[in-house]
Amino acid sequence: MSRPTRIENGAVIDFRFSLVPHQSFTVTKSIKRN
């Protein structure tokens, strides 16, 4: 579902939060918006 395209802090957080679907969505949106 969540695939780290770039190797950055955001990617690491997304991967770590990927374990949590609920938080993953919020984190992914926050990183994408930034």
Backbone hydrogen bonds, N-H to C=O, Kabsch-Sander energy under -0.5 kcal/mol:
donor,donor_aa,acceptor,acceptor_aa,energy
3,R,1,M,-0.6
5,T,3,R,-0.7
8,E,6,R,-1.5
12,V,8,E,-2.3
13,I,9,N,-2.5
14,D,10,G,-3.1
15,F,11,A,-2.5
16,R,12,V,-2.4
17,F,13,I,-3.3
18,S,14,D,-1.3
19,L,16,R,-1.0
20,V,17,F,-2.3
24,S,20,V,-3.0
25,F,21,P,-1.7
26,T,22,H,-1.1
27,V,23,Q,-3.3
28,T,24,S,-3.2
29,K,25,F,-2.1
30,S,26,T,-2.3
31,I,27,V,-2.8
32,K,28,T,-2.8
33,R,29,K,-2.3
34,N,30,S,-1.8
